[in-house]
Amino acid sequence: GSVAFTNARIITMEGDDVIENGTIVIKGNRIEKIGMSSEITVPSEAKIFDVKGKTIMPGIVDAHAHVGGFRYGLTTQKHWQLYANLAFGVTTAHDPSANTESIFTLAELIKSGKMVGPRLYSTGFILYGADGDFKAVIENLDDARSSIRRTKAFGAKSVKSYNQPRREQRQQILQAAREMEMNVVPEGGSTFFTNMSMIMDGHTGIEHNIPVAPIYKDVKELWKNSKTGYTPTLIVNYGGMNGEYYFYQKNEVWENEKLLKYTPRALVDARARHRTMIPDEEYENGHILVSKAANALSDEGVKVNLGAHGQLQGLGAHWELWMLHQGGMTIMEALRAATINSAEYIGAGNDIGSLKEGKLADLIVLDKNPLEDIRNSETVRYTVINGRVYDTDTMNEIGNTSKERSKFWWETNKYNAAFPWHEESQSFMLPRCGCDLGHN
């Protein structure tokens, strides 16, 4: 069927194009029409959402997400991390380190409609160079080809090269990936010269921030003359305070009602109620300084992407967006990093990341205009993923198909109510030490 959103401000992310009174018509899972409301004829059979006064933009593309895709190959039937991301407008997640069996199972279940969640891409297991139970031994080009051939067969479009100690090993992975048309998204492990050699060798991008800020002409010239992208993940910051602490310190995160609907209360309380309190200069010399360096690279033409690292599902993507703005990016530049830049980086820019006729219908409807205040990005009223419309207050599907969300495990009555306050706080009630709670 068809769905139409009428009378909205539309931030297309096609250049700087903003339609002040626009309409989008979705047929199936693609955008059929987009333009001025006065010029769009809405099909008579379409379900119409009059969103006058609201703003529509592409769904957020999280280029460095971790969505809980481990669990030793077992998948949950109802994955709260996926719901939390959709509720906050993240319509695509690229997870560059996960259990291969789990993450691609989740992706296939989402594609088939048996689970609800963002579009899910992943590298699966990383090509890890250090000793461990999933070490990828790369001693020659054939080793690299074998590893990447296997990863591609799982359904990956990218591989993560991580902690391969010798440059020649990283180059062998890169060459094999080129032969098989795969992206390589490496992490330098807070080693500056490793990062620089990755740029010289032509990697798709650099994951996590380089551990040096500010940056100077040598780095700028090298990076701008490459085609290497940058996903700084300011929310976890090499060489300084993690950006996430800024928001725990400055906001009452434990009172965020939407967050608590889709995230276990115990997780939020543990991080937000007992806060690290530090002088603001620690942030100025931490994630903000790194953000300024990312902005300097952006000014040189380097494509900077949004990556929230799974620190706080959904809401963390907005924190990352706001931190990019803290470093000097304009609001439009930061929104571009969160949408079309990230989409192109993961190889999906032809289908997602901007609003254009023929593209997949992944978009969000905001109550307030983010171009006036970037923090308005959080005011997500509706999320549309692959043409399906969700009310983010409930995560019920409300488009041409209506379907109520079933309960999360912590919403199941009396699952832990030994005492009244256990049910209220969603606590665990186990007759032993809780040090391993949350682990697999």
N, C-alpha and C positions, 0 to 999 in steps of 0.2 A: 504494500500500500504506500500511500504518500503522506508526508507530514510537512507542514509549513510553519515557519516562525516569521511573524509579520511585525513591521513597525519598529524594528530594533536598530540600534547603532551596531554596525558590523565592522570589526577590525579584521580585514581579510588576510593580512600578512603577505599579500601580493604587493611587494614594495611597501610604500607607506599609505596604501589606499584604505580609507575609512569611509564607509557608506553611512551617512547620518540617519537616514530613515529607510531602512532596507528590509528585504524579505528574502528568505532562503526556502526553497522547496526541495525536499528530499524524496526521492523515489527509490524504494528498496534500501540499499546501503550506500547510495551515492548522491551527491548534490546534483540535482537536475537543473535548477535555476537559482541565480543569485543576482541581486541588483536593487535599484531603487524600487520602493513599494509601488510607486505610481506606474512603473513600467513592467511589473511582474503580474501575470495572471495566475492565480492560485487554482489548481484543479478542483472541481466541485467535490470530488471524493476525498480530498485531503483532510486530515485532522489538523485543525488550525490552533496554534498557540499565539495569542496576541501578547507580545512581550514589549509593548510600548514602554519606553523609559529604561529598558534594560540593554545590556551590551552583549553581543555575541562575538566570540573569538574562537580560533582553532583550539582543540584540546591540547593540554600540555603534553609534550613528549619528553619523558625522563630518560636521558641517554645513558645514565649510569645509576640504575635502580637495583636494589636487592629486595626481592619480594617474598623472601622466606622459601625459596625453592631448594631446600635441602631435604631434611627428613629421611635420609638414607634410601631414597627411591620411593617412599610412600607419600601419597598426596592426601590432603584433607578433602573432605567432600564439600566443605564450605570454607573458603580461604579468606579470612577477614582482611588480610593485607590487600587483596584485589579490590574488595568493596571500598576500603578506606581511600585507595587511590582514585577510584572512579568518583566517589563522593566529593573529592576535592578537585576534580576536573582533570586528572591525569588519565589520558586515554590511550597512551602508548608507553610501555616500559621496556627498556633494554637492560637485561641483567647480565653484566660481564663477569659473573662468577657464581656458579650454582651447580647443584647435583644434576648431571645430564638427564638421568631418568626422570627425576621429579619435575624439572623446569619445562622440558618438552612435553611431558604428560599434561601439565597444567595448560600449556599453550594449545595443545590439541583439544583438550576439553573445552577451552574457551571458544576455539574456532567452531567446534561442533554444536555449541549452544548448551552444553551440559553444565558449564560453570559460567559465572558472570565475572568479567574482569576486563582490564585494558588489553589492547593488542600486546602480545608478549613475545619479545625477541630475547635471545640469549646466546652466549658463547658456550654454555654448558661448562664442564670442567675446564679450568684454566690450564694452559700449557706451562706448568710450574717447573722452574729449574732447580729449586732447592729440594733437599731430601724430605720425603714425606710419603704418605700412603697414596698420593695421586701424582707423583712426580712424572713429568714428561721428559723422557730421555731423548735429547736432540744432539746427536754427534755428527750428523751429516745431512745433506739435503733430502735423502730418501727417508730418514727418520721424520723429518718435518713433513714431508708429503704424506706419510702414513698417518701421522697425528691429525693433520688437517683434513685428509680424506675421510677419516672416521667422524670428525666433528661435523663436517658438511653433511654427511649421511644422516646424522641425527635431525637435521633441519636448521642448523645454524647458518647465519649469513656473516658471522664474524667469529674471530678467535681472539683470546686474550693471551698475549705473551707476557709472562711475569717471572721476574727473577731468574731468567736464563742468564748465567753469569758472564758469558763471553759474547762480545758483539757479533762474532761470526755465527753463533747459534741463533741470535735474534734475526740476523740477515737471512739465514736459511729458512726460518719460519716465514719471513716476509716474502721471500722468493716463491716458496711453495704456495702461499696464499694468493699471490699474483697469478700464478698458473691456474688456480682453481676459482679465481674471481671472488675471493673472500676478503673482508676487511680485517685488519689487525689493530686491535685497540689495546696497546701495552700500558703497563704501569712501571714507572721507574723506581718505585720504592724509596722515594725521597732522596734519590741520588741524582744530582744536577747534571753531571756529565753523561750519565746514562740517558737522561731525558734528551739532552742535546744531540747525542748520537742517533737516537730514535727519529728525531726530526730530520737529520741529515740523510738517514737511510730511507725515508719516505713512508713512515708508518701513517696509518689513517688518522690517528690522533694521539694525544697524550691524556691519560686518565689520571685524575688527581692533580693537585697543583704542583708546579715545580717549587722546590724548597728555597728559592731565592727571590727576594723582593726588597726594593724595587728592581726593575730590569732596565737595561741600557741598550744602546744602539746595536751592539753585537747580537744580542738575543732577538731584538726586533727585526733586524735585517735578515737573519737566518730564517726566522719563523715565517715572515711575510712572503719570502720567496719560495717557500714550500707550499704544499697543499695540505699540510697537517693541521687537523683541528685541535681544539683544547676544551676539555671538560674539567674545570678546576675543582669541582665538588667542595665549595667553600664551607659547606656544612661540617666537613671533616678536613681539618687544615694542617698540612705538614708545616712544621716550623713555628707554630703558634697555637693559640687557643682555637678549638673547633668553633665554627660559627654558630652551631646549634645552641651553645651555652648562652649566647647573646639573647636569644629569644626566651629561653627558660628564665633568665635573669630579669628580663624586661617585661614579661607577660605572665599572667596567671593561666598557664597552659592547661592546668588541671580543671579549669572551668570551661573549656571549649566544648560546648554541647555536641557539636557535630563530630568532633574527634572521639568523644566518649561513646558515641553510638556505634562506631565501627572499629574501635581499638579496645583491647582488654584494659579495664580500669587499673589493674595492678601495674601494668607497664607504664601508663601515663603518670600515675602517682609516684612511682619509684624515681622517675626522671625529673618530674616537674615540681613536686612539693618540697623536696630537699635539694635546694639549688646551690650551685657554685656561684658565689658572689665575688666579683673581681673588679678592679678599677677599669673604667672605660678605655684607658690608654692601652690596656692589654688587647682589646678588640681592634683599636686603631692600628696597633702594630702586629695584629694577627690577620684575621680574615679580611678586614677592610683594606689593609695594605696589599694583600694578595689580589683582592678584587680590583684595586686600582691598576695592578700590573696586567690583569686580564683585560681591563678596559683599554689600556695602552696597546695591547696586542690587537684588540678588536678595531681600534682606530687605524691600525696598519693593514687591516684587511683579513686578519686571522679569524676564522669562524669559531666563535666561542659558544659552547653548548651548556644546557642545564643538566646537572646530575645531582640528585639528592641522596644517593647512597643508601636508601632504605632506613635512614636514621629515625624518621618518624613518618610512617606511611601516609602519603597524601599531603598533609600539611607541610612536611619537610620540603616538598617541591616549591611551595610558595615562599618559604624561608630562603631557599636558594635563589629564587627569582629576585626577592627583595635585596639580598646581599649583592647580587650583580649590579643592582641600581645603586647600592651604597658606594660602590667603587667608582661611580661616575658615568656609567652607561645611562643614556636617556631611557625613559620608560619604553619607548618603541624598540630600542635596541635590546633591552632586557627581554621584552616579550618575544622578539625575534629569536633570541637564544633559546627560549623555552618552547619554541614551536618549529618554525621552518628550518632553523639551523640544525637543531637536534634531529629532525626528520631526515634531512639530507645527509647528516653525518652517519646515521645507521643504515643508509641506503634506501630509505622509504619516501623520499621527498616528492616523488612523482605521484604518490597516492595520498599522503597526509601532510600536515604541517601548515597548510594554508587553506583558505576557503575559496574554491574555484569550481566552476561547472565541470563535472566529470570526476572530481576527486571523491575519495571516500568520506562519508558523512560522520566525521569525528569532530565535535564542537561542544562548546560550553556556553551556557547562558548565565550572565552575571547580573545580580541586582544593581550593582554600582559600576561606574566607569573606571577601569584601571588606568586610563590615560590621564585622569585627573589626580589619582592617588594610587600608586602601584599596589598598595595594600588592599585595594578593592578587588584584586585578583582572587581573594579568598571567598568572595560573596557568590559562590556558585549555586545557582538555583536548579538548573537542569544540566545533566550531562548526556550527550548523545554519542554513542559508540556504535560504529558500523550501522547507523541508521536507527538504532534502538534508543528510546528516550527514557531516562531515569530521573525521578524526583529525588534530589540528593538529601532531602529531609528524611526520607524513608528508605531510599534505594528500591522502591517499587517501580516496576516498568509501567509506563503510562502512555506510550505511543499508540500505534495501531494494535499492538498487543498489550494486554493488561495482565500483570502478574505480580503478586505480593511477594516481598522478600520473606523467606523463612527465618527462623531465629538462629542467632549465633549461640555457641555453647554457653556463654555466660548469661544469656537471656533465658535459658531453660530453668523453670521454676524449681527451687529446692535442690539444685545440684550440689550445693555446698552449705546449706543453711543449718549448721549445728547450733548457731546462735543467730539472732536477728541481724546483728551487725555484719555477719559474714555475707549474707545475701546482699545487703546494701553496698558493701565495699567490693563485692565480687571476688572475695579472697579464696584461697585454696584451703582445704582442710585435710591435711595429710599427717599421719602420726609419725613423722620423721623430720629430719633436717630438710629445709627447702632450698638448699644451695644449688641443686641441679634443676630447679623449676625453669621451664622455658627452653631447656635443652632437649635434644632428640633422644 
